């Protein structure tokens, strides 16, 4: 009988130890989730603030009025500005090609 009692007690102690380890392990998981959520919220807030600063900088660069300071207005104005710049680049390339051909023609004519 004495040999039977120690075995169940040991098993019971092991089970209690495993249960306490599991509960402490779960407690650690719960404790870790809370700071991650807080850190994620802080990271998202910092990201939004950074994007807002970029939008303000873009609005300043485009010299927009206070009424057109919304993000959609800033983006549409920036898109319009880029299209205008691309159009000017295309026009200047065409003009450059024309001037180069004229200078080559004059160079051949003078020689």
ABEGO torsion letter per residue (X at the ends): XAAAAAAAAAAAAAAAAAAAAAAAAAAAAAAAAAAAAAAAAAAAAAAAAAAAAAAAAAAAAAGBBAAAABAAAAAAAAAAAAAAAAAAAAAAAAAAAAAAAAAAAAAAAAX
